[in-house]
Amino acid sequence: MCRLKKAFTIVEIIVVIFILSIVSMIAIPMLSSAADTQVRSAANILAADIEYAKNLAISRQKNYSVVFDISNNTYEIHDNLAAIIDHPVTGKPYSVNFANESRLSRVVISSALFDSTNTLTFDYLGSPFNGSSNPLNSGEIILVADGYSMTIEVQAVTGYLTIN
Protein backbone atom coordinates (compact mmCIF):
# COMPACT_ATOMS: atom_id res chain seq x y z
CA MET A 1 0.00 0.00 0.00
CA CYS A 2 1.38 3.37 -1.06
CA ARG A 3 1.00 6.35 1.24
CA LEU A 4 0.64 9.72 -0.43
CA LYS A 5 2.34 12.63 1.24
CA LYS A 6 0.69 15.99 0.91
CA ALA A 7 3.00 18.66 -0.47
CA PHE A 8 3.13 21.64 -2.79
CA THR A 9 4.12 21.17 -6.37
CA ILE A 10 6.95 23.16 -7.88
CA VAL A 11 4.45 25.03 -10.07
CA GLU A 12 2.47 26.18 -7.02
CA ILE A 13 5.63 27.39 -5.30
CA ILE A 14 6.73 29.34 -8.40
CA VAL A 15 3.30 30.96 -8.73
CA VAL A 16 3.33 32.06 -5.07
CA ILE A 17 6.86 33.48 -5.36
CA PHE A 18 5.88 35.33 -8.53
CA ILE A 19 2.81 36.88 -6.85
CA LEU A 20 4.81 37.88 -3.77
CA SER A 21 7.49 39.52 -5.92
CA ILE A 22 4.88 41.59 -7.78
CA VAL A 23 3.24 42.71 -4.53
CA SER A 24 6.60 43.65 -3.01
CA MET A 25 7.60 45.66 -6.11
CA ILE A 26 4.43 47.70 -5.68
CA ALA A 27 4.38 48.00 -1.87
CA ILE A 28 8.03 48.76 -1.03
CA PRO A 29 8.31 51.99 -3.08
CA MET A 30 5.04 53.19 -1.59
CA LEU A 31 6.32 52.70 1.95
CA SER A 32 9.70 54.29 1.39
CA SER A 33 8.44 57.38 -0.43
CA ALA A 34 6.47 58.99 2.40
CA ALA A 35 9.18 61.61 2.90
CA ASP A 36 9.42 62.19 -0.84
CA THR A 37 5.66 62.69 -1.03
CA GLN A 38 5.72 65.10 1.90
CA VAL A 39 8.49 67.23 0.45
CA ARG A 40 6.74 67.35 -2.95
CA SER A 41 3.46 68.37 -1.31
CA ALA A 42 5.19 71.03 0.77
CA ALA A 43 6.92 72.42 -2.32
CA ASN A 44 3.60 72.65 -4.16
CA ILE A 45 1.90 74.34 -1.19
CA LEU A 46 4.75 76.81 -0.78
CA ALA A 47 4.79 77.61 -4.51
CA ALA A 48 1.03 78.22 -4.41
CA ASP A 49 1.43 80.54 -1.41
CA ILE A 50 4.17 82.50 -3.18
CA GLU A 51 1.93 82.82 -6.25
CA TYR A 52 -0.87 84.00 -3.95
CA ALA A 53 1.34 86.77 -2.54
CA LYS A 54 2.35 87.74 -6.07
CA ASN A 55 -1.28 87.87 -7.23
CA LEU A 56 -2.27 89.95 -4.19
CA ALA A 57 0.47 92.45 -5.05
CA ILE A 58 -0.79 92.74 -8.62
CA SER A 59 -4.51 92.90 -7.83
CA ARG A 60 -4.23 95.30 -4.88
CA GLN A 61 -1.38 97.37 -6.34
CA LYS A 62 0.66 97.09 -3.12
CA ASN A 63 3.77 95.25 -2.09
CA TYR A 64 3.29 91.83 -0.49
CA SER A 65 6.07 89.73 1.01
CA VAL A 66 6.72 86.13 1.93
CA VAL A 67 8.94 86.15 5.02
CA PHE A 68 10.81 82.98 5.98
CA ASP A 69 12.00 82.04 9.48
CA ILE A 70 14.35 79.10 8.97
CA SER A 71 15.02 78.55 12.68
CA ASN A 72 11.30 78.05 13.39
CA ASN A 73 10.60 76.29 10.07
CA THR A 74 7.86 78.81 9.19
CA TYR A 75 6.91 81.39 6.61
CA GLU A 76 4.34 84.20 6.65
CA ILE A 77 2.71 86.48 4.10
CA HIS A 78 2.93 90.18 4.98
CA ASP A 79 1.24 93.21 3.45
CA ASN A 80 2.93 96.50 2.54
CA LEU A 81 2.81 97.60 6.21
CA ALA A 82 4.71 94.45 7.29
CA ALA A 83 1.63 93.04 9.03
CA ILE A 84 0.73 89.38 8.62
CA ILE A 85 -2.33 89.09 6.40
CA ASP A 86 -5.30 86.88 7.26
CA HIS A 87 -5.70 83.56 5.48
CA PRO A 88 -8.66 83.86 3.07
CA VAL A 89 -10.16 80.52 4.17
CA THR A 90 -9.43 80.23 7.88
CA GLY A 91 -9.38 83.93 8.76
CA LYS A 92 -6.32 83.30 10.94
CA PRO A 93 -2.91 84.91 10.37
CA TYR A 94 -1.26 83.55 7.22
CA SER A 95 1.59 81.70 8.89
CA VAL A 96 2.65 78.20 7.84
CA ASN A 97 4.64 75.86 10.06
CA PHE A 98 5.30 72.47 8.47
CA ALA A 99 6.00 70.86 11.86
CA ASN A 100 2.43 71.61 12.96
CA GLU A 101 0.94 69.96 9.87
CA SER A 102 0.72 66.20 10.37
CA ARG A 103 0.85 65.49 6.65
CA LEU A 104 4.04 67.58 6.28
CA SER A 105 5.69 66.96 9.65
CA ARG A 106 8.96 65.63 8.18
CA VAL A 107 9.55 68.70 5.99
CA VAL A 108 12.15 71.27 7.01
CA ILE A 109 12.87 74.58 5.29
CA SER A 110 16.60 74.13 4.83
CA SER A 111 17.24 77.54 3.30
CA ALA A 112 15.41 80.49 1.79
CA LEU A 113 17.68 83.06 0.23
CA PHE A 114 16.74 85.97 -1.96
CA ASP A 115 19.98 87.84 -2.63
CA SER A 116 21.12 86.97 0.94
CA THR A 117 17.84 87.96 2.66
CA ASN A 118 15.01 85.76 3.91
CA THR A 119 12.22 87.93 2.48
CA LEU A 120 10.70 87.74 -0.99
CA THR A 121 8.67 90.84 -1.92
CA PHE A 122 6.46 91.41 -4.96
CA ASP A 123 5.61 94.88 -6.27
CA TYR A 124 2.44 96.05 -8.03
CA LEU A 125 3.65 94.48 -11.31
CA GLY A 126 4.41 91.11 -9.69
CA SER A 127 8.16 91.64 -10.00
CA PRO A 128 10.21 90.07 -7.22
CA PHE A 129 12.43 92.03 -4.87
CA ASN A 130 14.81 90.85 -2.18
CA GLY A 131 12.85 92.27 0.73
CA SER A 132 13.84 95.85 -0.02
CA SER A 133 13.67 98.06 -3.06
CA ASN A 134 16.36 96.12 -4.92
CA PRO A 135 15.20 93.90 -7.80
CA LEU A 136 15.81 90.21 -7.17
CA ASN A 137 18.87 88.70 -8.83
CA SER A 138 18.42 85.16 -7.55
CA GLY A 139 16.15 83.40 -5.14
CA GLU A 140 15.58 79.86 -4.01
CA ILE A 141 13.98 77.87 -1.22
CA ILE A 142 15.24 74.37 -0.35
CA LEU A 143 12.92 71.93 1.40
CA VAL A 144 14.25 68.69 2.91
CA ALA A 145 12.58 65.58 4.34
CA ASP A 146 14.56 62.47 5.35
CA GLY A 147 17.22 62.90 2.68
CA TYR A 148 14.86 64.01 -0.09
CA SER A 149 15.09 67.63 -1.16
CA MET A 150 13.30 69.96 -3.53
CA THR A 151 14.29 73.42 -4.65
CA ILE A 152 11.89 76.19 -5.57
CA GLU A 153 13.61 78.79 -7.72
CA VAL A 154 12.24 82.31 -8.15
CA GLN A 155 13.22 83.90 -11.45
CA ALA A 156 14.37 87.51 -11.52
CA VAL A 157 12.10 90.12 -13.16
CA THR A 158 9.13 87.78 -13.76
CA GLY A 159 8.88 85.96 -10.43
CA TYR A 160 8.27 82.73 -12.33
CA LEU A 161 8.62 79.68 -10.06
CA THR A 162 10.24 76.36 -10.92
CA ILE A 163 10.24 73.31 -8.67
CA ASN A 164 13.16 70.91 -9.01
MIGUMAR-994955 format. One record per residue (C-alpha): y, z negated, x; residue number from 1. Coordinates in Angstrom, 1 decimal. Layout:
BEGIN
north:Y, up:Z, east:X, nr:NUM .
...
//
This chain:
BEGIN
north:0.0, up:0.0, east:0.0, nr:1 .
north:3.4, up:1.1, east:1.4, nr:2 .
north:6.3, up:-1.2, east:1.0, nr:3 .
north:9.7, up:0.4, east:0.6, nr:4 .
north:12.6, up:-1.2, east:2.3, nr:5 .
north:16.0, up:-0.9, east:0.7, nr:6 .
north:18.7, up:0.5, east:3.0, nr:7 .
north:21.6, up:2.8, east:3.1, nr:8 .
north:21.2, up:6.4, east:4.1, nr:9 .
north:23.2, up:7.9, east:7.0, nr:10 .
north:25.0, up:10.1, east:4.4, nr:11 .
north:26.2, up:7.0, east:2.5, nr:12 .
north:27.4, up:5.3, east:5.6, nr:13 .
north:29.3, up:8.4, east:6.7, nr:14 .
north:31.0, up:8.7, east:3.3, nr:15 .
north:32.1, up:5.1, east:3.3, nr:16 .
north:33.5, up:5.4, east:6.9, nr:17 .
north:35.3, up:8.5, east:5.9, nr:18 .
north:36.9, up:6.9, east:2.8, nr:19 .
north:37.9, up:3.8, east:4.8, nr:20 .
north:39.5, up:5.9, east:7.5, nr:21 .
north:41.6, up:7.8, east:4.9, nr:22 .
north:42.7, up:4.5, east:3.2, nr:23 .
north:43.7, up:3.0, east:6.6, nr:24 .
north:45.7, up:6.1, east:7.6, nr:25 .
north:47.7, up:5.7, east:4.4, nr:26 .
north:48.0, up:1.9, east:4.4, nr:27 .
north:48.8, up:1.0, east:8.0, nr:28 .
north:52.0, up:3.1, east:8.3, nr:29 .
north:53.2, up:1.6, east:5.0, nr:30 .
north:52.7, up:-1.9, east:6.3, nr:31 .
north:54.3, up:-1.4, east:9.7, nr:32 .
north:57.4, up:0.4, east:8.4, nr:33 .
north:59.0, up:-2.4, east:6.5, nr:34 .
north:61.6, up:-2.9, east:9.2, nr:35 .
north:62.2, up:0.8, east:9.4, nr:36 .
north:62.7, up:1.0, east:5.7, nr:37 .
north:65.1, up:-1.9, east:5.7, nr:38 .
north:67.2, up:-0.4, east:8.5, nr:39 .
north:67.4, up:2.9, east:6.7, nr:40 .
north:68.4, up:1.3, east:3.5, nr:41 .
north:71.0, up:-0.8, east:5.2, nr:42 .
north:72.4, up:2.3, east:6.9, nr:43 .
north:72.6, up:4.2, east:3.6, nr:44 .
north:74.3, up:1.2, east:1.9, nr:45 .
north:76.8, up:0.8, east:4.8, nr:46 .
north:77.6, up:4.5, east:4.8, nr:47 .
north:78.2, up:4.4, east:1.0, nr:48 .
north:80.5, up:1.4, east:1.4, nr:49 .
north:82.5, up:3.2, east:4.2, nr:50 .
north:82.8, up:6.2, east:1.9, nr:51 .
north:84.0, up:3.9, east:-0.9, nr:52 .
north:86.8, up:2.5, east:1.3, nr:53 .
north:87.7, up:6.1, east:2.3, nr:54 .
north:87.9, up:7.2, east:-1.3, nr:55 .
north:90.0, up:4.2, east:-2.3, nr:56 .
north:92.5, up:5.1, east:0.5, nr:57 .
north:92.7, up:8.6, east:-0.8, nr:58 .
north:92.9, up:7.8, east:-4.5, nr:59 .
north:95.3, up:4.9, east:-4.2, nr:60 .
north:97.4, up:6.3, east:-1.4, nr:61 .
north:97.1, up:3.1, east:0.7, nr:62 .
north:95.3, up:2.1, east:3.8, nr:63 .
north:91.8, up:0.5, east:3.3, nr:64 .
north:89.7, up:-1.0, east:6.1, nr:65 .
north:86.1, up:-1.9, east:6.7, nr:66 .
north:86.2, up:-5.0, east:8.9, nr:67 .
north:83.0, up:-6.0, east:10.8, nr:68 .
north:82.0, up:-9.5, east:12.0, nr:69 .
north:79.1, up:-9.0, east:14.4, nr:70 .
north:78.6, up:-12.7, east:15.0, nr:71 .
north:78.1, up:-13.4, east:11.3, nr:72 .
north:76.3, up:-10.1, east:10.6, nr:73 .
north:78.8, up:-9.2, east:7.9, nr:74 .
north:81.4, up:-6.6, east:6.9, nr:75 .
north:84.2, up:-6.6, east:4.3, nr:76 .
north:86.5, up:-4.1, east:2.7, nr:77 .
north:90.2, up:-5.0, east:2.9, nr:78 .
north:93.2, up:-3.5, east:1.2, nr:79 .
north:96.5, up:-2.5, east:2.9, nr:80 .
north:97.6, up:-6.2, east:2.8, nr:81 .
north:94.5, up:-7.3, east:4.7, nr:82 .
north:93.0, up:-9.0, east:1.6, nr:83 .
north:89.4, up:-8.6, east:0.7, nr:84 .
north:89.1, up:-6.4, east:-2.3, nr:85 .
north:86.9, up:-7.3, east:-5.3, nr:86 .
north:83.6, up:-5.5, east:-5.7, nr:87 .
north:83.9, up:-3.1, east:-8.7, nr:88 .
north:80.5, up:-4.2, east:-10.2, nr:89 .
north:80.2, up:-7.9, east:-9.4, nr:90 .
north:83.9, up:-8.8, east:-9.4, nr:91 .
north:83.3, up:-10.9, east:-6.3, nr:92 .
north:84.9, up:-10.4, east:-2.9, nr:93 .
north:83.5, up:-7.2, east:-1.3, nr:94 .
north:81.7, up:-8.9, east:1.6, nr:95 .
north:78.2, up:-7.8, east:2.6, nr:96 .
north:75.9, up:-10.1, east:4.6, nr:97 .
north:72.5, up:-8.5, east:5.3, nr:98 .
north:70.9, up:-11.9, east:6.0, nr:99 .
north:71.6, up:-13.0, east:2.4, nr:100 .
north:70.0, up:-9.9, east:0.9, nr:101 .
north:66.2, up:-10.4, east:0.7, nr:102 .
north:65.5, up:-6.7, east:0.8, nr:103 .
north:67.6, up:-6.3, east:4.0, nr:104 .
north:67.0, up:-9.7, east:5.7, nr:105 .
north:65.6, up:-8.2, east:9.0, nr:106 .
north:68.7, up:-6.0, east:9.6, nr:107 .
north:71.3, up:-7.0, east:12.2, nr:108 .
north:74.6, up:-5.3, east:12.9, nr:109 .
north:74.1, up:-4.8, east:16.6, nr:110 .
north:77.5, up:-3.3, east:17.2, nr:111 .
north:80.5, up:-1.8, east:15.4, nr:112 .
north:83.1, up:-0.2, east:17.7, nr:113 .
north:86.0, up:2.0, east:16.7, nr:114 .
north:87.8, up:2.6, east:20.0, nr:115 .
north:87.0, up:-0.9, east:21.1, nr:116 .
north:88.0, up:-2.7, east:17.8, nr:117 .
north:85.8, up:-3.9, east:15.0, nr:118 .
north:87.9, up:-2.5, east:12.2, nr:119 .
north:87.7, up:1.0, east:10.7, nr:120 .
north:90.8, up:1.9, east:8.7, nr:121 .
north:91.4, up:5.0, east:6.5, nr:122 .
north:94.9, up:6.3, east:5.6, nr:123 .
north:96.0, up:8.0, east:2.4, nr:124 .
north:94.5, up:11.3, east:3.6, nr:125 .
north:91.1, up:9.7, east:4.4, nr:126 .
north:91.6, up:10.0, east:8.2, nr:127 .
north:90.1, up:7.2, east:10.2, nr:128 .
north:92.0, up:4.9, east:12.4, nr:129 .
north:90.9, up:2.2, east:14.8, nr:130 .
north:92.3, up:-0.7, east:12.9, nr:131 .
north:95.8, up:0.0, east:13.8, nr:132 .
north:98.1, up:3.1, east:13.7, nr:133 .
north:96.1, up:4.9, east:16.4, nr:134 .
north:93.9, up:7.8, east:15.2, nr:135 .
north:90.2, up:7.2, east:15.8, nr:136 .
north:88.7, up:8.8, east:18.9, nr:137 .
north:85.2, up:7.6, east:18.4, nr:138 .
north:83.4, up:5.1, east:16.2, nr:139 .
north:79.9, up:4.0, east:15.6, nr:140 .
north:77.9, up:1.2, east:14.0, nr:141 .
north:74.4, up:0.4, east:15.2, nr:142 .
north:71.9, up:-1.4, east:12.9, nr:143 .
north:68.7, up:-2.9, east:14.3, nr:144 .
north:65.6, up:-4.3, east:12.6, nr:145 .
north:62.5, up:-5.3, east:14.6, nr:146 .
north:62.9, up:-2.7, east:17.2, nr:147 .
north:64.0, up:0.1, east:14.9, nr:148 .
north:67.6, up:1.2, east:15.1, nr:149 .
north:70.0, up:3.5, east:13.3, nr:150 .
north:73.4, up:4.7, east:14.3, nr:151 .
north:76.2, up:5.6, east:11.9, nr:152 .
north:78.8, up:7.7, east:13.6, nr:153 .
north:82.3, up:8.1, east:12.2, nr:154 .
north:83.9, up:11.4, east:13.2, nr:155 .
north:87.5, up:11.5, east:14.4, nr:156 .
north:90.1, up:13.2, east:12.1, nr:157 .
north:87.8, up:13.8, east:9.1, nr:158 .
north:86.0, up:10.4, east:8.9, nr:159 .
north:82.7, up:12.3, east:8.3, nr:160 .
north:79.7, up:10.1, east:8.6, nr:161 .
north:76.4, up:10.9, east:10.2, nr:162 .
north:73.3, up:8.7, east:10.2, nr:163 .
north:70.9, up:9.0, east:13.2, nr:164 .
//
